[in-house]
Every structure is written in structure tokens, then in C-alpha cells.
Amino acid sequence: WSKVLDDDLIQLKNDIIENWPRLAPEVQDESEKDWSDEKILKENWFRFGGSSVWLEKEQCYLMVSRVIYSRKHWKSYAHISLLRVQAFDKEWNEIKGKRIAYSDILQPENLDKELEKLDEHLGLLDCEVLDPEGSEYSSCVTKNNERYLEAQKRKKKIVSQYAITFPTILDVDFEIQEQWSGPEDPRIILKRGEDGTEDPVILFNMNDASEGKRFMYGYFPHKKIDRLVKFRIRGRETKSKEKNWTPFFHRNTETHIITRGFIHFVYNHSPLEILKCSLNDGFCDVVFEAKTLEISDGSKVAGIRGGTQYVPLPDILPTVEG
């Protein structure tokens, strides 16, 4: 079974131009001024496959994929790379407007009720209480139409202080250069708390222009404070390109109230090297090296790469009778 998960890239492009002033100039080009939206997307926008997790509490899949814009009409020559996050139901139908509250800030008692009050504060009137045949109703609707777009923009900004709304792009800060700017190769993995909480973590690599190297990063989409963490291996010089770290959570990893805990990565498959990284400050320690097992070169497996997240198996594996 397979299904192509569509995305409205025209809406995405227009949203960036309208609402992301820092990124808007980077997803446009003078050569496009007489092109249709369809031609612009065909020539300069490209989308890669995604990675997803199921959120039981929210009853939805959260999927992250990489979208790039190229002024060279070639996806292997990206000017800018962005991470697109979408929500889907069990049947993989997109849930547009899905809102998930940030887990690390104080929330209003009833956000939906507060949003209803916000409509009145922003000048939107309740026309339904008026006679639909009367002139007052017509005037009310006209006023609402005039104020709607501006009110929605203000409302979106206010809501963004308390929750993340999907679909969206991740708000990742990076220095814009001529090419290869922004996050790449996203993966998403779910961190489960002992109290049943579900905290997705998005992993990706990104160039740090100030250091001239590509680092691995973690991002907490459901947090408002300190969402981004940059990983470094203690006692080792960072390579020019750090990528393809395979993430997993060890079920015996300790957690505390004042810390976000740790994440593990397979850093190398051959020879096997495993990292344990803090989700607070990003410092990593090598906790396993194949050389400790004295494995011969002939027993090593070569050519394995990639950063697809591991899925934990149950303690007891089911079997089929017979």
C-alpha cells in the first residue's frame, strides 16, 4: 500500500512571501515575474519524502519533509531549504488548521473560548444574531469581510504565542548564503515520558556559516522556549559535515523534572559507534565503540548509511502458531 501525500506548495510559497519577511526575498527571483504559479513551482520548487510519528493523544500523524527553492531549476542546487510539517489523520488525510498547544508555557484555561472573545476584540461581529433579511445583517457581513483578513493575521500571531498550527514551516534561524542554506534531511522521533506525555523531536543537519561546518540539530516543535539544540561530540573535532546520525531513545535512559533527558544516535554503523547526547545543551559522549569488542576487519559491515529513526520493539515479540 502506498499513497502520495500532497501539499499545497502554492499556498506555502504565498504564506512565506506574506508572513515570513526574512525568507520572502529568498523564495522569489526576478526571472519569475511573468511566470504563473504553476510554472514557478515546476521550475524552482522541489519536495522530498517525509518522516512521521503517530501522536496518540492528538490522534494524528505528524510528518516532516524537506522543501527546497532553487534559482537554478535543479533540486541538487538548493538556494534555500525549509522543513515543512503537516498533520494527518489515521487515513492519511491532511488535517489543515490542526492546533497543538505548547507544552512548556502556561496555557489559557480554555483556548477556544478565549479565541471566540478575541474575534470581538479584533472587530469581528456576530452577524448571526441579526435578521438575515434586514439591512443591519447586510451591513454587518460587509464590515466583517472588510476586517476579516487583517483580523485573521492578528489572530494568527496571538495564537502562535500559545500553540503551533499545522501545516507550517519550522521557525529555524539560519544565516542565508548563496546556496545550501537552511535545514536538511529531517527525521522525526517521539520521546515518551513516564507520565504518558508525547514530545516529538525533529532531527536535521544544517550548515553553520560562522564555523564553516555542517552540524546535527534537534528541534522541539511543541515547545516555545529553547526549541533548538545543536549537537557536539565532546573530545572530538567536529567534521566538516556531520549528518546521517540515526536517532533512538533508550528505554532505560534516566529522566528528571529539570532536564529534557538524552537521545542516542548511531554515529557510525561500521565500526559501530553510539552517542548519548543531552537534549539540554547538545553535548554528546561516545558510549559504545566497536573496538571494545575487538571485531576483525573481515567481520565489519561496510556501506551502511542514512539517518532513518529506529522503531522500538516490544519486550515480548509475538509469534504465529505453527
Phi and psi in degrees as a GROMACS rama.xvg file:
@    title "Ramachandran Plot"
@    xaxis  label "Phi"
@    yaxis  label "Psi"
@TYPE xy
-146.238  152.253  SER-2
-148.717  131.433  LYS-3
-80.7638  122.932  VAL-4
-92.5235  108.151  LEU-5
-75.921  159.874  ASP-6
-145.23  142.607  ASP-7
-85.8486  88.2746  ASP-8
-72.332  -23.2052  LEU-9
-65.3389  -44.945  ILE-10
-62.3401  -40.2495  GLN-11
-61.7359  -48.4396  LEU-12
-58.3173  -47.4539  LYS-13
-66.3745  -35.7907  ASN-14
-64.3382  -42.0497  ASP-15
-63.9708  -44.9706  ILE-16
-62.6468  -37.0795  ILE-17
-84.6872  -35.7812  GLU-18
-118.545  -5.65621  ASN-19
-123.16  80.4989  TRP-20
-57.8011  -31.9129  PRO-21
-71.4926  -32.2695  ARG-22
-93.4  -22.6408  LEU-23
-51.4573  -46.6639  ALA-24
-66.9957  -19.8015  PRO-25
-85.5126  -10.3272  GLU-26
-115.315  26.4255  VAL-27
-138.7  157.475  GLN-28
-149.8  147.079  ASP-29
-57.7339  -32.0423  GLU-30
-67.7862  -14.2653  SER-31
-92.6356  -2.25529  GLU-32
-60.1599  -27.7531  LYS-33
-106.052  10.7806  ASP-34
-90.8451  152.79  TRP-35
-77.9553  162.538  SER-36
-57.8275  -39.9747  ASP-37
-62.2827  -41.0132  GLU-38
-69.813  -39.237  LYS-39
-59.4537  -45.2562  ILE-40
-65.1717  -42.0648  LEU-41
-64.5128  -38.2133  LYS-42
-86.1379  -37.5389  GLU-43
-121.738  -8.83902  ASN-44
-114.087  137.895  TRP-45
-139.981  146.534  PHE-46
-128.484  139.636  ARG-47
-106.285  167.716  PHE-48
-62.1649  158.662  GLY-49
-111.926  174.362  GLY-50
-128.18  141.12  SER-51
-141.869  160.25  SER-52
-137.305  154.414  VAL-53
-96.4599  128.979  TRP-54
-102.705  106.475  LEU-55
-63.5654  -43.517  GLU-56
-62.9284  -39.6486  LYS-57
-90.797  -8.79501  GLU-58
53.3611  51.5072  GLN-59
-156.55  157.316  CYS-60
-87.3642  142.933  TYR-61
-112.958  120.7  LEU-62
-120.94  135.284  MET-63
-117.438  136.082  VAL-64
-139.707  160.822  SER-65
-97.7421  130.819  ARG-66
-119.764  132.667  VAL-67
-123.618  153.155  ILE-68
-118.156  127.281  TYR-69
-126.685  124.632  SER-70
-80.4294  -5.6803  ARG-71
-98.7645  4.37046  LYS-72
61.2551  33.6719  HIS-73
-147.686  122.708  TRP-74
-71.2554  -14.5355  LYS-75
-85.5897  2.69613  SER-76
-132.454  74.2054  TYR-77
-79.2282  133.484  ALA-78
-79.8941  -47.3342  HIS-79
-141.776  143.656  ILE-80
-122.326  133.697  SER-81
-128.98  155.043  LEU-82
-107.026  119.412  LEU-83
-98.7057  129.52  ARG-84
-120.034  128.417  VAL-85
-128.962  155.683  GLN-86
-111.974  139.645  ALA-87
-133.973  150.325  PHE-88
-82.6743  -173.536  ASP-89
-62.9862  -26.0556  LYS-90
-94.2163  10.322  GLU-91
63.0174  37.3936  TRP-92
-96.0665  132.604  ASN-93
-66.293  137.783  GLU-94
-103.29  93.5723  ILE-95
-79.0134  136.468  LYS-96
86.2872  6.7021  GLY-97
-61.0371  126.103  LYS-98
-117.52  129.633  ARG-99
-125.533  124.603  ILE-100
-69.077  144.112  ALA-101
-65.4533  139.429  TYR-102
-88.3984  -9.2608  SER-103
-114.534  14.8824  ASP-104
-131.821  157.12  ILE-105
-68.8637  126.93  LEU-106
-101.096  149.605  GLN-107
-58.7359  151.095  PRO-108
-56.7751  -41.6621  GLU-109
-139.862  96.8938  ASN-110
-62.7749  -39.0593  LEU-111
-62.1009  -40.9502  ASP-112
-66.4464  -39.5674  LYS-113
-64.5801  -33.9543  GLU-114
-68.7406  -34.5093  LEU-115
-63.5041  -42.4423  GLU-116
-64.6132  -32.6805  LYS-117
-63.7033  -35.4331  LEU-118
-56.4531  -43.907  ASP-119
-66.8921  -40.6382  GLU-120
-62.8829  -33.4875  HIS-121
-86.4414  2.7629  LEU-122
93.8288  7.89547  GLY-123
-84.5241  130.557  LEU-124
-100.67  152.419  LEU-125
-89.272  94.6716  ASP-126
-78.4927  -15.5098  CYS-127
-68.1252  -18.9374  GLU-128
-80.5133  -7.23454  VAL-129
-97.4652  160.655  LEU-130
-70.1381  116.412  ASP-131
-60.7985  -16.6805  PRO-132
-91.4688  -9.40736  GLU-133
-89.5299  165.802  GLY-134
-71.3798  -29.8028  SER-135
-64.6507  -37.0311  GLU-136
-64.7421  -45.7755  TYR-137
-61.1377  -41.5435  SER-138
-65.876  -39.1319  SER-139
-62.5169  -46.1387  CYS-140
-63.1751  -41.8456  VAL-141
-61.1123  -44.7246  THR-142
-63.3375  -41.9324  LYS-143
-62.0947  -42.1989  ASN-144
-61.0891  -38.433  ASN-145
-67.9998  -34.8542  GLU-146
-94.3597  -11.5707  ARG-147
-60.1284  -52.2742  TYR-148
-61.785  -44.3548  LEU-149
-65.8411  -40.7393  GLU-150
-64.557  -40.4618  ALA-151
-64.7445  -38.2262  GLN-152
-64.4449  -43.7288  LYS-153
-67.4006  -38.8688  ARG-154
-64.5744  -42.7132  LYS-155
-60.3029  -40.8002  LYS-156
-66.1725  -40.2289  LYS-157
-67.7718  -45.2221  ILE-158
-60.8378  -35.7033  VAL-159
-64.3197  -15.0011  SER-160
-75.6873  -18.8685  GLN-161
-116.828  -21.0315  TYR-162
-153.667  160.402  ALA-163
-104.185  136.248  ILE-164
-115.664  131.469  THR-165
-105.376  148.4  PHE-166
-77.0137  155.803  PRO-167
-157.523  173.331  THR-168
-108.743  150.1  ILE-169
-69.9253  136.458  LEU-170
-84.3373  78.6442  ASP-171
-105.798  127.541  VAL-172
-85.229  129.409  ASP-173
-153.507  156.033  PHE-174
-82.0013  130.596  GLU-175
-88.9693  124.977  ILE-176
-119.863  -172.617  GLN-177
-65.9269  -36.2855  GLU-178
-150.942  161.503  GLN-179
58.1576  36.8974  TRP-180
-89.1732  142.259  SER-181
98.6463  173.31  GLY-182
-73.8329  147.482  PRO-183
-135.299  161.995  GLU-184
51.4579  58.3211  ASP-185
-74.0024  146.522  PRO-186
-134.563  151.083  ARG-187
-127.879  138.309  ILE-188
-139.229  151.236  ILE-189
-104.224  126.321  LEU-190
-98.6056  116.447  LYS-191
-99.6064  130.689  ARG-192
-89.1029  160.728  GLY-193
-63.3047  -23.3641  GLU-194
-89.5541  8.47415  ASP-195
91.7533  -0.528315  GLY-196
-67.9135  150.401  THR-197
-122.292  119.515  GLU-198
-125.936  100.998  ASP-199
-69.064  144.149  PRO-200
-126.252  126.929  VAL-201
-101.105  126.272  ILE-202
-108.613  141.652  LEU-203
-160.389  166.969  PHE-204
-110.705  152.136  ASN-205
-156.541  143.624  MET-206
-75.7581  132.869  ASN-207
-102.008  103.808  ASP-208
-62.5573  -32.138  ALA-209
-68.3954  -31.0792  SER-210
-103.167  -11.1381  GLU-211
67.9568  27.9603  GLY-212
-137.539  160.435  LYS-213
-101.87  123.315  ARG-214
-111.043  162.484  PHE-215
-91.9698  143.843  MET-216
-133.415  156.63  TYR-217
-120.903  146.979  GLY-218
-138.357  131.972  TYR-219
-102.182  98.6416  PHE-220
-68.4919  -20.5918  PRO-221
-98.6651  15.3493  HIS-222
-118.667  151.728  LYS-223
-100.594  -28.0074  LYS-224
-107.325  133.158  ILE-225
48.2521  57.4616  ASP-226
-75.0819  -25.0066  ARG-227
-106.866  133.607  LEU-228
-129.496  135.892  VAL-229
-106.845  128.268  LYS-230
-94.1983  137.39  PHE-231
-138.07  142.808  ARG-232
-92.6158  120.352  ILE-233
-67.8405  136.051  ARG-234
83.4856  4.52844  GLY-235
-131.34  146.821  ARG-236
-76.0135  132.198  GLU-237
-66.6931  132.316  THR-238
-66.6442  164.661  LYS-239
-64.6152  -29.4772  SER-240
-136.307  109.014  LYS-241
-100.201  118.065  GLU-242
-160.253  173.178  LYS-243
62.2594  32.664  ASN-244
-77.7702  129.877  TRP-245
-94.2085  112.844  THR-246
-86.8566  148.441  PRO-247
-158.856  157.69  PHE-248
-106.996  128.685  PHE-249
-82.8144  128.549  HIS-250
-67.6245  -16.5976  ARG-251
-99.2688  7.73698  ASN-252
-69.4999  130.124  THR-253
-70.6546  148.045  GLU-254
-131.705  150.68  THR-255
-137.84  163.478  HIS-256
-63.3433  -39.1982  ILE-257
-92.3981  5.48957  ILE-258
-131.464  153.454  THR-259
-85.1326  -3.77398  ARG-260
85.8274  -154.615  GLY-261
-131.513  157.987  PHE-262
-128.215  145.759  ILE-263
-105.289  151.519  HIS-264
-133.99  141.774  PHE-265
-82.792  110.021  VAL-266
-81.3679  -43.0121  TYR-267
-133.228  140.172  ASN-268
-87.5877  -30.3003  HIS-269
-150.228  109.927  SER-270
-71.2946  149.439  PRO-271
-67.7273  126.705  LEU-272
-134.748  131.846  GLU-273
-122.384  134.66  ILE-274
-106.975  149.094  LEU-275
-119.663  116.929  LYS-276
-119.426  137.905  CYS-277
-73.937  134.563  SER-278
-87.8221  2.48568  LEU-279
-91.9947  -54.0274  ASN-280
-118.372  -3.79714  ASP-281
84.1277  -0.433485  GLY-282
-74.1437  137.007  PHE-283
-119.801  144.833  CYS-284
-119.945  143.643  ASP-285
-78.6381  116.495  VAL-286
-106.611  -8.679  VAL-287
-152.733  134.114  PHE-288
-132.336  136.663  GLU-289
-60.7596  -27.0699  ALA-290
-63.3506  -21.4179  LYS-291
-67.7276  -18.8324  THR-292
-95.4698  -3.51392  LEU-293
53.8321  48.046  GLU-294
-75.9924  134.087  ILE-295
-74.0268  155.59  SER-296
-58.4134  -34.4642  ASP-297
-68.695  -18.0018  GLY-298
-96.0926  -4.77924  SER-299
-79.9868  148.726  LYS-300
-102.982  126.938  VAL-301
-108.676  162.768  ALA-302
83.5561  7.05571  GLY-303
-91.6368  130.823  ILE-304
-153.172  175.041  ARG-305
113.534  155.116  GLY-306
-117.706  19.9779  GLY-307
-59.6737  132.063  THR-308
-65.9993  148.035  GLN-309
-80.2837  152.011  TYR-310
-112.088  124.402  VAL-311
-69.3212  140.559  PRO-312
-90.4394  152.627  LEU-313
-67.3659  159.837  PRO-314
-60.4391  -39.0599  ASP-315
-114.226  119.326  ILE-316
-84.0679  129.542  LEU-317
-69.1716  149.033  PRO-318
-125.871  161.441  THR-319
-102.164  126.776  VAL-320
-61.3134  142.08  GLU-321
